[in-house]
Amino acid sequence: MAKLFPDNTIKQVKEVFGSMEGPVKALLFKSDKNCDYCSTAEQMLKELSEIEGKITFEVHNLESEMADKYRIDLAPSIVLLNPDGDDKGVRFLGIPAGHEFGTLLQDIVSFSKGALPELSEDSIKKIEAISSPVDIKVFVTTTCPYCPRAVITAHNIAMANKNITAYMVEANEFTELSMKYGVSSVPQIVINDKVTFVGAYPEGQYVDQVLKAV
C-alpha cells in the first residue's frame, strides 16, 4: 500500500510529537465484514508508530474479548491508552482524517502526559461529581473545521471522569448511526441519547449540557 503521509506531513507530525513524554498505545478494532476503512486506519497507525517510537498499536477483531472489554461494536474504532495502560474513555469511530487528524495527534500528545483533562477547575469539579455512566457521541465530517474543537472538549470531559466515554463518530462512515440520530449538520453532539445540540459550544455550556443529560 502507498504511504498515506507525504514528507511535509511527516515533518509536521514529528514537530507535534516532539512534546510527547511517555508511551501511548492505540487499540484498533477491525472487522472482516463491510469495513471499507479498516485497512486505512491500520496503515495510519502503522505510519504514526514509524514516525514516533513512543507510539505502539494493537489490532483486534470486533468479535474479540478485547472488543467486549472496551465495549466496541463498530469498526474501525480506535481506543487510546496512557503510559500506565489506562483507558480514559477516548474513542474514535471511523478514520480521524482531514481536520480530525489533528485531533488524534493532540490526543496522543495529551495521553503521553497521562491524559489529564485540559479544562477549567470549575468544569472539572462539576464533571468529577458525576456518578452514573455518560455516553457522548460527536458526529463529525473530515471537512468540518469546527468539529475538532467539539471532539477535543468531549474527550477532555471523558478524561476527567471514568464514568464518561466520548466518541468521535465520522458521520459519513457510519450512515446508519447518523440516520438514527438525525444528523444533518456537524458537529452534532448526542449525550446519553437524551440531549442533542449542534455546534462547538464553549466549554462551560458544553459541560452544562452533559450535566443536563445525567
Buried (B, 14 or more C-beta within 10 A) or exposed (E): EEEBBEEEBBEEBEEBBEEBEEBBBBBBBBBEEEBEBBEBBBBBBBBBBEBBEBBBBEBBEBEBEBBEEBEBEBBBBBBBBBBEEBBBBBBBBBBBBBBBBBBBBBBBBBBBBBBBBBBEEEBBEBBEEBEEEBBBBBBBBBEBEEBBBBBBBBBBBBBBBBBBBBBBBBBBBBEEBBEEBEBEEBBBBBBBEEBBBBBBBEBEEBBBBBBEBB
